[in-house]
Amino acid sequence: MKKVAFIGLGTMGYPMAGHLSRAKHDVIVYNRTFEKAVAWQGEYEGSVATTPAEAAEAADIVCMCVGNDDDVRSVVYGETGILAGLKQGSLLVDHTTASPTLAKELAIAAHECHCGFLDAPVSGGEAGAINANLTIMVGGNETAFAQSELVLSIYAKSLRLMGPSGSGQLTKAVNQICIAGILQGLSEGLHFAEQAGLDIEAVVDVISKGAAQSWQMDNRSGTMAAGKFDYGFAVNWMRKDLAIVLDTADKIQASVPLTALVDQFYADLQRLGGGRWDTSSLIERLRLPDIKPGNPEKGQSN
């Protein structure tokens, strides 16, 4: 049994911390909205901390899953931050999808505290977190990775060390590039079928048996056709991730023109008031052909 702190009880962190508790680890949680932590404690066995430092004090492993780079820094640094409480020899694991630059920064900061660090973003969405079926791509050294495996494998279907610090975040960037392109292609295909008057269900049934098949097709084509977009990762969060992708691509001189274009399509959805729709809502933009990238006069600002 490990003593594990979990910082951040959002859509992903809440069930992830719950799996650790059900696996009989000694879990202490922290959330910026304290009532959320209290609600978690009412559902699972564990304790609640009032600061990240307090949560980290007795932990062998501290996991965090918050929103973005600024959110990570807000819970890591300062008198009440994780590093202020982290004990020598413990391990800090960041499940946030953040920048590779931040991952390298945190690895140095943890090393200065004589602690390990892993950047370990996840893929699989809310359903993956609830069902302990996440894919975790990890950056760091082999010693820290070995220290983490017993804990992270509790909510992972796939767990792999990708390379040194920052490699987990770089791999997650590749993941988001692929998702953006697949969803745009699926959106265009379904929209084409709609305009051609085809039976969407029949079309999907046929082409999903061949080379066009994808997870997005299997799990989102029906809801996309029905115009229902409350089934997963939000547009606002995807744009945060794609901003990291585009910034990193510029730094490493990688060409990602399709990703840049799809990012603008997501910006259109935000202007339509769809920032909280899931990422499969790209099809909705195609149903409104007068919406053009970069035209703020169409739809609402978000």
Secondary structure, DSSP 4 states (H G I P E B T S, - for coil): --EEEEE--STTHHHHHHHHHHTT-EEEEE-SSHHHHHHHHHHSS-EE-SSHHHHHTT-SEEEE--SSHHHHHHHHSSTTSHHHHPPTT-EEEE-S---HHHHHHHHHHHHHTT-EEEE--EESHHHHHHTT-EEEEEES-HHHHHHHHHHHTTSEEEEEEEESTTHHHHHHHHHHHHHHHHHHHHHHHHHHHHHTT--HHHHHHHHTTTTT--HHHHHHHHHHHHT---SSSBHHHHHHHHHHHHHHHHHHT---HHHHHHHHHHHHHHHBT-TTSBGGGHHHHHTSTT--TT-TTSSB--
